[in-house]
Amino acid sequence: MYKFIKKYLVIATFVVVLILCVWFSNNYQIYYIIGPSMEPTIKQNSFILADVKSDAGYGDIIVIDFGDGEEKQAKRIIGLSHDVVIVADYVYINGVKYKSSRCDFNNCIDGEYVLNENEYFVIGDNYIESKDSRFWGPITEEQILGVKQ
């Protein structure tokens, strides 16, 4: 009787682990982040876990794919659809200055963006080292691979 129970416990454990692995691989992805643009929040050369089915919102850290074969990048969302973003000496979201966004170097392109549906404005936490929407403009929802967990 004991061998019978032990055998089915091993099988049940294997099935549960298999189901969890399939669920995890369908909902989460691990990404390797190389650059310093999100320091100190995410250290250079770190792995992060991203939820591939989660909706992104203000303040979320997302993983971006530019489709150019380069490494994936992590950035923080500071602007959503229909927001007005002005890049000048600082970044302003709907008229409010965003913290830590000073543009006193050559990585910002001045301009005003009215974000369309499914567009996002993103910035690195390490704003001095970050190439982000201040440089290349808004990103689209299709470029978002996942939301950091």
Stockholm file with secondary structure:
# STOCKHOLM 1.0

chainA/1-149         MYKFIKKYLVIATFVVVLILCVWFSNNYQIYYIIGPSMEPTIKQNSFILADVKSDAGYGDIIVIDFGDGEEKQAKRIIGLSHDVVIVADYVYINGVKYKSSRCDFNNCIDGEYVLNENEYFVIGDNYIESKDSRFWGPITEEQILGVKQ
#=GR chainA/1-149 SS CHHHHHHHHHHHHHHHHHHHHHHHHHHEEEEEECSSTTTTTSCTTEEEEEETTSCCCTTCEEEECCSSSSCCEEEEEEECTTCEEEESSSEEETTEECTTCCCCSTTCCCEEEECCTTEEEEECSSTTTCCSHHHHCCEEGGGEEEEEC
#=GC SS_cons         CHHHHHHHHHHHHHHHHHHHHHHHHHHEEEEEECSSTTTTTSCTTEEEEEETTSCCCTTCEEEECCSSSSCCEEEEEEECTTCEEEESSSEEETTEECTTCCCCSTTCCCEEEECCTTEEEEECSSTTTCCSHHHHCCEEGGGEEEEEC
//
